[in-house]
Every structure is written in structure tokens, then in C-alpha cells.
Amino acid sequence: MHKTDDFERVELGFFPTPLEPLTRLGESLGIQLDIKRDDYTGFGGGGNKVRKLEYLMADAVRQGINVIITTGGHQSNHARMVAAAARKFGMKPVLVLRGNSPESYQGNLLLDKLFGAELEFLDPDGYFTQIADAMQAHADAATARGEKALIIPLGGATPLGALGYVRAVEELDAQLKARGQQPPDVIVAPTGSGGTLAGLYVGARQYWPQTKIVGISVSAKAQWFQERISAMAQDCADLLQWPQSWSPEDIWIEDGFVGAAYGVPSEGGIEAIYRVAQAEGVLLDPVYTGKAMHGLISLVQEGKIQPNSRVIFVHCGGSPALYPFAQKLLER
């Protein structure tokens, strides 16, 4: 059996990130609620992808990569952090983004520009059939120039990247033990590509076997995530040589909080942003964490999360995405 430290990793983030109680919000919901502040990972504007990139960029440096190519939506935290990480190691970032060419560059798109990323925009309707070829075309062009390219999948969702969130469970375990507290009953996190959830499932199975993990989808249907995450968790556990096995039905996904579409603010998500800001002074965003918090609140109200449960909400970052949606947020 391996440990997470047995795998090559570059240090990018500021760890451990805080684990803080959301006392007022928790009391109003009738649960014990903490928030894991992975919006404070620091590097490149912060967010959950820093944990994955510590492993993925170590692999890129070892290979002598010159060009890093990845994808996401307009307000992708992952794409923004890949651009920052590429620059830190002297590489060129190329981002192929789902969405039409924007009228203005705000939020994460502005940060992509500041990091000097080459941007290509794909029509949202044709994106899923075009994205693989579009990224490969950039890799082929780099090869033709005599450069070495690496394609990082959507969200850094790979078995190697998922190690970052196995490591996050180890970090949480140490924080709770230092407080003299038990493992949580439930962890809630947004899921857009599945890598964070896969790592949480593997880490919790190893250290907190009684803890339930729920992913609030911000994009796809539950079945797609269940198949994807169970396979990625299996591959991650195999990397570690941990005796775990997963099937799709082991993965708890709630897909009723996406709203109209990925990247489009939902009414419930906006309501959750206001509620958390005014109860706790914590900023969520309309693409990821707002929708996930809407999911958490609703699951408590529906009784799917039991009263008095100990719950940790994983704040995956994303506050730059507040600003492009200012008008929508103010319409409330």
C-alpha cells in the first residue's frame, strides 16, 4: 500500500486551509455545519483545483512540457488555475473554453487574459463532440513547432489529480483530531467534472468509513457522474494500492440543483449566496458553490440529511465568477 506522499508533488497551495464553523447558518438549519475553505488555497486565485495541480504539474515538469492545454466553461476555476500553474513553470497555457466568444472579459476570463493564456471558444451546443479534436489540434501544432504538449482533462479529473482530495481528507482528519472532534456524518461538495468527489470517496473510505459523501451536480445528470466517479475512484485507489472497490450505485449525486444549465445562475443558488453572505460573511459563487449550498440546504429541509448531523461543506472557490453576474445577482 502507498501513501499520498509517495507520489511526486509540487507545492502550490497554502495548506492546511481553514476549517471553520458556520454556526449561525448551521443553527438555522438544525445541523452542525463547518466549511472547508479551499477557496483559500491561494495559488492563482485559489480554489479546489490547486490540490490536483500539485500532482498534475509535477508530472508535467518531469516530462519537460512546454505547452499545457485544458478546457472548461467561461468561468472555469480549473482553466484559470491551469493557466497560472503553466506560467509558474515557464509553460504556455492554451484554454479551449465552452461558450461563444465573450463581449467582455470579466471574472475568471479576465484572469485568464492576465496569465496570458491563448483562448479558443467553442459553440456550447457542439462543444462535447468537438473538444477532444480541438485540444488535440493545439497539441499537434505545438509538436510541429518542436514543443512538447500535455492535455489536462476537464477539471483535472484524473486518478492522479484525485489524490489531491485523498490528501484533503487526511488534512481534515488531522484538523478534527486536533479539535477533539469526530469525523463528519456528511461531506457536501459541488461536482462539475468528478475529480474532487472521486478523491473524497477514496479518502473517506480509508479514514472515515461511516461518512457519507454527496456531490451536488452543477452540470450533468447523476448517472453520468456515478459512472465517471466510481471508475475514477477505483483507479485512484488502485494507484494507492488500497483495497477498495466501487460501483456507480455507491456514489451519491444530487442533480436537481443545476438550474437552466452549467454556468447559468439558478434562483436557488442566488438565494443561497445571499443567505450565506448575510449569515456568515462568506462569499459563494453562482457557477459552483452557490448551487451546491442550495443543494445542502434543500437536503436538510427534505430530511435526506438528518437533523443534528455533523456536516462539512467543501468551498471549492470561484468568487471571481461573482462579478460577471453582478446584474443577475442584483435582480433578486
Salt bridges, closest charged atoms under 4 A:
ASP5 OD1 - ARG167 NH1 2.50
ASP6 OD2 - HIS2 ND1 3.53
GLU8 OE1 - ARG62 NE 3.96
GLU20 OE2 - ARG37 NH1 2.43
ASP34 OD1 - ARG179 NH1 3.13
ASP38 OD2 - ARG51 NE 2.77
ASP39 OD2 - ARG37 NH2 2.77
ASP39 OD2 - HIS315 NE2 3.58
GLU54 OE1 - ARG9 NH1 2.71
ASP59 OD1 - ARG62 NH2 2.34
GLU118 OE1 - LYS92 NZ 2.79
GLU118 OE2 - HIS138 ND1 3.74
GLU120 OE1 - HIS138 NE2 2.67
GLU147 OE1 - ARG145 NH2 2.73
GLU171 OE2 - LYS36 NZ 2.63
GLU171 OE2 - ARG51 NH2 2.84
ASP173 OD2 - LYS177 NZ 2.94
ASP185 OD1 - ARG310 NH2 3.42
GLU254 OE2 - LYS304 NZ 3.52
GLU271 OE2 - ARG332 NH2 2.98
GLU302 OE1 - LYS304 NZ 3.90
